[in-house]
Every structure is written in C-alpha cells, then in structure tokens.
Amino acid sequence: MRNSIEIGAGALLCIALAMAGDALVAALRLPVPGAIIGLVVYLGWLTIGRGIGWSRRGAALLIRWIGAMIVPALVGLQAYAGALAGTALPLALLLVVTTLLTALATALLYRAAGGRG
C-alpha cells in the first residue's frame, strides 16, 4: 500500500510541477514549454536532495508510460498532414539533428555523472 501511495504522490508531484511551469509560462509569456520549466525545477530539487527522493518511483512510472501519453498528440497531427507535407524535409532534418544532439547530451551527462558502461 505504501508503495502505491509513493508512486501516486511522486507522479502527482511531477504533474503539479509541469502545471506550475505552464502557469508561469502563461503569466510571463515565456517562449519555453511549461513542462520544461517544471522538469528543471524537479531536477534542481532532486539535485539539492531536500527530501523528495520518494518521488522517483512516480517519475519512473510517468517515463515508463510516456509513449502512451504522446500518441494522442501524434494522432492529432494527422489532421494537419496536408499543411505539413510542404515542410517534410525540414521537419525530418530537424528530427534527425535534435535526436543526435539529445543522444550526445545524454552521453556527456552520463559520463559527467560518473556512469560506466
């Protein structure tokens, strides 16, 4: 029972931080997705280590199910397939470049954190 409560509370904390980030972006008209601001706050909070280690299992649950959360947005893009057709090459290039940059950043952060493998 305690595990379920920790997982639920951790997931709710992550969602609350994302929503707070959305509210901040809307209030300040920032050009950054609110969820990114929430993620940065969560990362900072975890880095400081001030008593939210219990939320990691909830965050892991959200990461495990992220594919299911992204699918509705991707299906919604089908409505704009005609408008997106003219920009297929730049979009494909953007996806490839950002994927490679993300992989590089992940590898560098993993090494910097002392990871092995």
C-alpha positions in Angstrom: 0.0 0.0 0.0 2.8 2.4 0.9 4.5 1.8 -2.5 1.3 2.7 -4.3 1.0 5.9 -2.3 4.6 6.9 -3.0 4.2 6.2 -6.7 1.0 8.2 -6.9 2.3 11.1 -4.9 5.5 11.2 -7.0 3.5 11.2 -10.2 1.3 13.9 -8.9 4.3 16.0 -7.9 5.7 15.7 -11.4 2.4 16.7 -12.9 2.0 19.6 -10.5 5.4 20.9 -11.3 4.6 20.7 -15.1 1.3 22.6 -14.5 3.0 25.2 -12.4 5.5 25.6 -15.2 2.6 26.1 -17.7 1.1 28.7 -15.4 4.4 30.5 -15.2 4.9 30.5 -18.9 1.4 31.8 -19.5 1.8 34.6 -16.9 5.2 35.7 -18.1 4.7 34.8 -21.8 7.9 32.9 -21.9 9.0 31.1 -25.2 9.6 27.8 -23.3 7.2 24.9 -22.8 5.9 25.0 -19.2 6.7 21.3 -18.7 10.4 22.0 -19.3 10.4 24.6 -16.6 8.7 22.1 -14.3 11.3 19.5 -15.2 14.2 21.9 -14.5 12.6 22.7 -11.1 12.2 19.0 -10.4 15.8 18.3 -11.4 17.1 21.1 -9.2 15.1 19.9 -6.3 16.4 16.3 -6.7 19.9 17.6 -7.1 19.7 19.6 -3.9 18.4 16.4 -2.2 15.9 18.1 0.1 13.5 15.2 0.8 11.8 14.3 -2.4 13.7 11.1 -3.2 10.4 9.4 -2.6 9.0 10.9 -5.9 11.5 9.0 -8.1 9.2 6.0 -8.4 6.3 8.1 -9.6 8.6 9.9 -12.1 9.7 6.4 -13.3 6.1 5.5 -13.8 5.5 8.5 -16.0 8.6 7.8 -18.0 7.5 4.2 -18.5 4.2 5.4 -19.9 5.4 8.4 -21.9 4.8 6.6 -25.2 1.1 6.3 -24.4 0.9 9.9 -23.4 2.5 11.1 -26.7 0.3 9.0 -29.1 -2.8 11.2 -28.9 -0.7 14.3 -29.9 0.8 12.4 -32.8 -2.6 11.2 -34.0 -3.8 14.8 -33.8 -1.0 15.8 -36.3 -2.8 13.7 -38.9 -5.4 16.5 -39.2 -2.6 18.8 -40.4 -0.9 16.3 -42.7 -1.7 18.5 -45.8 -0.2 21.6 -44.3 2.9 19.7 -43.0 3.5 18.0 -46.4 5.4 21.0 -47.8 7.7 21.1 -44.8 8.5 17.3 -44.7 12.2 17.7 -45.5 13.0 20.5 -42.9 11.0 18.6 -40.3 12.8 15.3 -41.0 16.1 17.1 -40.8 15.1 18.8 -37.6 14.1 15.5 -36.0 17.4 13.8 -37.0 19.6 16.7 -35.8 17.7 17.1 -32.4 17.8 13.3 -31.9 21.6 13.3 -32.4 22.1 16.3 -30.1 19.9 14.7 -27.4 21.9 11.4 -27.7 25.2 13.4 -27.5 24.0 15.4 -24.5 22.8 12.2 -22.7 26.1 10.5 -23.3 28.1 13.5 -22.0 25.9 13.9 -18.9 26.1 10.2 -18.2 29.9 10.4 -18.3 30.0 13.6 -16.2 27.9 11.8 -13.6 30.4 9.0 -13.4 28.4 6.4 -15.3 30.0 3.3 -16.7 29.1 1.1 -19.5 
